[in-house]
Amino acid sequence: MGEAATHVGILYVELFIGEAQSLKEKRKVLKSLKDRIRSQFNVSVAELRGQEKWQVATLGFAMIGTDNRYMDRVLQNILSFIDRCHAVEICGHDMEFC
């Protein structure tokens, strides 16, 4: 294998889903959002916290690569994509590279 340094980029996003009146509605919104992001940005995504609360969730997005600037750009684009989604509101986010 080559000598290129490998990095992991992680984005945590805390969401408020104001329109959700049940866990079923929340899961429908999150599934749609996660599927669209996976498809468009080719990243891994998981719900990390808030699984049993019907209006809040924390999603984690991860990608691996050799170029931190590229990964930062992709993760920023994901954040912008979520911000444009009318069904959710971003309450907070954090990004890190390992």
C-alpha positions as semicolon CSV with decimal commas, in nm:
position;residue;x (nm);y (nm);z (nm)
1;M;0,000;0,000;0,000
2;G;0,104;0,360;-0,059
3;E;0,241;0,605;0,194
4;A;-0,047;0,856;0,176
5;A;-0,175;0,972;0,514
6;T;-0,530;0,861;0,584
7;H;-0,771;1,086;0,771
8;V;-1,124;1,051;0,902
9;G;-1,367;1,342;0,890
10;I;-1,662;1,340;1,128
11;L;-1,960;1,577;1,141
12;Y;-2,208;1,574;1,429
13;V;-2,536;1,759;1,376
14;E;-2,800;1,816;1,644
15;L;-3,146;1,852;1,492
16;F;-3,489;1,968;1,597
17;I;-3,776;1,816;1,398
18;G;-4,062;2,050;1,487
19;E;-4,322;1,893;1,259
20;A;-4,279;1,544;1,405
21;Q;-4,564;1,450;1,635
22;S;-4,452;1,089;1,686
23;L;-4,146;0,868;1,659
24;K;-4,287;0,730;1,334
25;E;-4,299;1,079;1,178
26;K;-3,950;1,158;1,307
27;R;-3,808;0,837;1,162
28;K;-3,970;0,909;0,825
29;V;-3,808;1,255;0,810
30;L;-3,467;1,123;0,920
31;K;-3,474;0,825;0,682
32;S;-3,544;1,053;0,387
33;L;-3,272;1,297;0,491
34;K;-3,013;1,024;0,555
35;D;-3,089;0,845;0,227
36;R;-3,056;1,167;0,023
37;I;-2,727;1,259;0,192
38;R;-2,581;0,909;0,151
39;S;-2,672;0,914;-0,216
40;Q;-2,549;1,264;-0,293
41;F;-2,233;1,280;-0,079
42;N;-2,124;0,915;-0,042
43;V;-2,073;0,930;0,336
44;S;-2,166;0,706;0,624
45;V;-2,447;0,833;0,846
46;A;-2,604;0,716;1,171
47;E;-2,843;0,847;1,433
48;L;-2,629;0,872;1,745
49;R;-2,854;1,021;2,014
50;G;-3,219;1,096;2,071
51;Q;-3,358;0,774;1,925
52;E;-3,652;0,765;2,166
53;K;-3,731;1,137;2,158
54;W;-3,972;1,240;1,886
55;Q;-3,849;1,592;1,802
56;V;-3,472;1,578;1,850
57;A;-3,190;1,376;1,697
58;T;-2,814;1,381;1,664
59;L;-2,679;1,252;1,335
60;G;-2,317;1,157;1,274
61;F;-2,157;1,165;0,929
62;A;-1,817;1,010;0,857
63;M;-1,583;0,985;0,563
64;I;-1,229;0,866;0,511
65;G;-0,973;1,012;0,274
66;T;-0,629;1,160;0,224
67;D;-0,726;1,525;0,167
68;N;-0,858;1,712;0,472
69;R;-0,957;2,016;0,263
70;Y;-1,174;1,801;0,037
71;M;-1,337;1,628;0,334
72;D;-1,397;1,962;0,505
73;R;-1,567;2,092;0,189
74;V;-1,790;1,782;0,162
75;L;-1,890;1,799;0,529
76;Q;-1,963;2,173;0,497
77;N;-2,179;2,095;0,193
78;I;-2,370;1,836;0,398
79;L;-2,431;2,099;0,666
80;S;-2,562;2,341;0,401
81;F;-2,781;2,067;0,254
82;I;-2,937;1,999;0,594
83;D;-2,982;2,371;0,656
84;R;-3,191;2,395;0,337
85;C;-3,416;2,107;0,448
86;H;-3,744;2,257;0,569
87;A;-3,835;1,958;0,787
88;V;-3,544;1,999;1,031
89;E;-3,365;2,278;1,215
90;I;-2,996;2,262;1,305
91;C;-2,949;2,327;1,678
92;G;-2,575;2,268;1,682
93;H;-2,291;2,096;1,502
94;D;-1,931;1,993;1,547
95;M;-1,670;1,875;1,301
96;E;-1,344;1,695;1,366
97;F;-1,064;1,528;1,173
98;C;-0,854;1,240;1,300
